[in-house]
Amino acid sequence: MLRALIVDDNEGSITSFRYLVQNAGLDNTLMVDTASTVEEGYGKLQSKCYDYLFIDVTMGEITERPFVGLGISARDLGQPLGLRLAEKAKEVTDATLIAITANTLDKAHGRELFNYILEKPFRGKQETLKQIINRETDEERNARLIKEIESERK
């Protein structure tokens, strides 16, 4: 079974995503974990292995003290937390990164960090989700699993 993590501070979006997985017929293929904060999501990334990471890119802005695990400094103030999580995720996982957003995401605002974009609202996006999940070939999946097993042995 494939594992996915959705990081979104909106409980309604998380619930809608679970319905999307179910309506797309992927509920027996894709096990979904959730996190409602960037810190919780980053913690789960460090402790579990995921195939897919869905991140709400506009999930709050950096407005206060640095988040120790994410290496956030004063230069990051005003940036969306979701983008910082995507940057850090690339350092700790080979998971396919999917931006979830109701806004247009362009190169200037982090588009290059993600493999795919899944637009909100999720209604009617079953085929889009299936295409994202099915694009990863068996060969890519096997190569990633071998890499993960080798890193665990070290």
N, C-alpha and C positions, 0 to 999 in steps of 0.2 A: 504494500500500500504506500502511495506517495504521501509525503507530509508537507503541509503548508502552514505558514504563520501569517495571520493578518494582523497588522498593527494599525489601529484606528481608535481615536478617542471618542468616537460617536457610536454608542451602543446600537443605535438603529442601523448604522451601516454594517456593523458586524452581523447583526441578525439578518439583514438583507443579503449579505454575502453567503451566509449559511443556506438561505433559501435558494440562492443562485446555484450553489454547488448541488443541492438536492434536485432542483428543477432541470439542471443540465445532465442529470443522471450520473454524476460523478461522486455521489456520496459513498459508494463502495470502492472508489478508487483513490479519493483524496481525503486524508484525515486532516482536519482543520484545528489548529491551536489559535488562540487569540491573545492579544495584549492590548491594553487600553492606554498605555503610556510608552514613550520611547524607551525609558529606562527598563520597563518590564520586557519590552520586545528585545532589547539588546541582551538582557540577561538570558532570555530563552534561546537566543541565537548562540550564545556561548555554551549553553548546556545541552542543546539538542541539535540534531541534524535535520535540516529541512531541504526539500527539493524546490520549494517555491516560497518566496517572501513577497507578500502584498503589503505595500506601505502607503498610508494616506500621506501624501507629500505636504499637504497644507496643515498638518496636525500641529497647531500652535506655533508660536515663534519663540526663539531664544530671548528671554527677557530678564533673566536673573542669574544667580550664581552659576558657575560652571558645573556641568554634569561630569563628574569625575571619570566615569567609564567611557564617555563619548569624547573626551578630550576637547570640550568646548571652551573657548576663551572669549575675551571681550570682542575680538574681531568678528565673532559669529553672531553678535547681537542683531536681532531683526531677521535672521534667516529662519526658514521653516525647519522645525525639528525633524520632520520626515526626511528631508534631504540629507541632514547630517547622519541620520540612522542608515540611509542607503550607502553613504560614503563609508561608514564604519563596517557595514555588513560585507562590503566587497573585500575587506581586510580579513574577515573571519569565516566566510562561507563561500561556497561555489553555487549557492542556490540561485535559481532564476529570479531576478528582481522585477516586480511588476508594480508600477505606480498606479495608485487608485486616486482619482481626483475628479472633481466637478469642473476644474479649470483647465485651460489649455496649458500644456507643459512644453516649453520649448528649450532649445539648447542653452540659452542664457539662464534658465532656471532649473537646470539639473536633468534635462531629458537624456543626456548621454549616460547617466548613471543606471538607467533601467533598460531591461530587455524588451519590455512591453508596457503599454498603458491600457488600463481598464477604466473607462469613464463611468462616473456616477451620474445619474442613478443606475443601479444594476438591472433594473427591469428590462427584460428582453435581451440580455447579454449572454444567454446560455451558449450560443454558438461561438461567440468570441472567447468565452472561457474555455470551451472544449478545444478550440484551435490553439490557444496558448498552452494548455496542458499536453496536447498531443504533438506539438512541434518538436519537443525534445525527443530525439531518437534514442533507441535502445543503446546504441553505441555510446552516445554522450552520457547517458545515465550510468552505464557500466563503468566508463572511464572515471566518472565522479565518485562512484562507490569504491572503486579500487583505490583512488587517491585518499578517500576518507579512512579506509581500513589501514592503509599504510601509515597515515598520520597518527592513528590511534595506537599503533604498535610502537611508535617512537617514544 
